[in-house]
């Protein structure tokens, strides 16, 4: 049996200034906040918080998000990803996250912050992911492309 997803939150909210700046929208514009928790038979693995401008999430909701990652749903809606900027610093679990991921308060987690752009270099998704390091491994493949550029492919290993 593979991973299961429970959508904990799916509200429509107003973009805070920092979020609006990242998504290149006006502060106060509507964004959809998605908070799915992914689990395996061993227990919870990740708690993801994603913010997407409201106009991009028309036509799907909680049920679709429980079945597919939001980036796949965006791509099916003809908004192809073109690239992303990502950081992966450590973070400690606060009380709410600790309860959802079934870890002690203060436990070390992997924190992923990713801003995904479409092929026209417009931001389409801001993601904050918290992962249990005992159930999740983040792996990247680096390969030479041409003489100067390198291609990075991130893989999630459960």
C-alpha positions in Angstrom: 0.0 0.0 0.0 1.4 3.4 -1.0 1.2 6.8 0.7 -2.1 8.2 1.7 -3.1 11.9 1.7 -5.4 13.7 4.1 -6.3 17.3 3.2 -6.3 19.1 6.6 -7.0 22.6 5.3 -8.3 24.1 2.0 -9.3 27.7 2.8 -9.4 30.7 0.6 -7.3 33.4 2.3 -5.8 36.8 1.6 -2.2 36.9 0.6 0.1 38.4 3.3 2.7 40.9 2.0 5.6 38.4 2.0 3.5 35.7 0.3 2.2 38.2 -2.3 5.7 39.4 -3.1 6.9 35.8 -3.7 3.8 35.0 -5.9 4.0 38.4 -7.7 0.4 39.3 -6.7 -1.0 42.2 -4.7 -1.2 41.9 -0.9 -4.7 40.9 0.0 -5.3 39.1 -3.3 -7.0 35.7 -2.8 -4.9 32.6 -2.6 -5.9 29.0 -1.9 -4.0 27.5 1.1 -3.7 23.7 0.9 -2.4 21.6 3.8 -2.2 18.0 3.0 -0.6 15.4 5.3 1.0 12.4 3.6 1.3 9.2 5.5 2.6 5.6 4.8 1.6 2.5 6.7 4.4 3.4 9.2 2.7 6.7 10.0 2.8 10.4 9.0 5.7 11.5 6.7 5.1 15.1 5.7 2.9 18.1 6.4 2.9 20.5 3.3 1.5 24.0 3.2 1.0 25.3 -0.3 -0.3 28.7 -1.5 -1.6 29.1 -5.0 -3.3 32.2 -6.5 -7.1 31.6 -6.6 -7.4 31.8 -10.4 -5.1 28.8 -10.8 -7.0 26.4 -8.7 -10.4 26.7 -10.4 -11.9 23.3 -11.2 -10.4 21.2 -8.4 -10.8 20.9 -4.6 -10.1 18.7 -1.6 -11.0 15.4 -3.3 -8.6 16.0 -6.3 -5.9 17.2 -3.9 -6.2 14.0 -1.9 -5.6 12.0 -5.0 -2.8 14.0 -6.7 -0.2 16.6 -5.8 -1.3 20.2 -6.4 1.5 20.7 -9.0 0.1 17.8 -11.0 -3.3 19.3 -10.9 -2.0 22.7 -12.1 -0.1 21.0 -14.9 -3.3 19.2 -16.0 -5.0 22.6 -16.0 -2.5 23.6 -18.7 -0.1 25.5 -16.4 3.2 23.8 -17.0 6.0 24.2 -14.5 9.2 25.7 -15.9 11.4 25.7 -12.8 11.7 26.3 -9.1 13.8 27.9 -6.4 14.2 25.8 -3.3 15.9 25.9 0.1 16.1 22.9 2.5 17.1 24.1 6.0 16.4 22.2 9.2 13.4 23.2 11.4 12.0 22.1 14.8 8.5 20.8 15.3 6.2 23.1 17.1 3.2 21.7 19.1 0.8 21.7 16.2 3.2 20.1 13.7 4.4 17.6 16.3 0.9 16.4 16.8 0.2 16.0 13.1 3.5 14.2 12.4 3.5 12.2 15.6 6.9 13.5 16.8 8.0 15.2 20.0 7.8 19.0 20.2 11.2 20.3 19.2 12.0 17.3 17.0 14.3 18.0 14.0 12.5 18.1 10.7 13.5 18.8 7.1 11.9 22.0 6.0 11.5 22.6 2.2 10.6 26.1 0.9 9.9 26.0 -2.8 8.7 28.7 -5.2 7.5 27.1 -8.5 7.4 29.1 -11.7 5.5 28.3 -14.9 7.3 28.2 -18.3 6.7 32.0 -18.7 8.6 32.5 -15.4 5.4 33.5 -13.5 5.2 32.2 -9.9 2.4 29.6 -9.6 3.0 27.9 -6.3 4.7 28.7 -2.9 5.3 25.5 -0.9 6.4 25.0 2.7 7.0 21.3 3.5 7.9 19.7 6.8 9.2 16.1 6.6 10.1 13.6 9.3 13.8 12.7 8.5 13.3 9.1 9.8 10.6 8.5 7.1 11.7 10.7 4.3 14.9 11.2 2.3 15.5 14.1 0.0 17.7 13.1 -2.9 19.0 15.2 -5.8 20.6 14.2 -9.0 23.1 16.5 -10.7 24.1 16.1 -14.3 26.1 18.3 -16.6 24.1 19.9 -19.4 26.2 21.7 -21.9 29.4 23.4 -20.9 28.1 25.7 -18.2 24.7 24.8 -16.9 23.8 21.9 -14.5 20.5 20.2 -14.4 19.1 19.3 -10.9 16.3 16.7 -10.5 14.9 16.3 -7.1 13.4 13.0 -6.0 11.3 12.2 -3.0 12.1 8.8 -1.5 9.7 7.3 1.1 
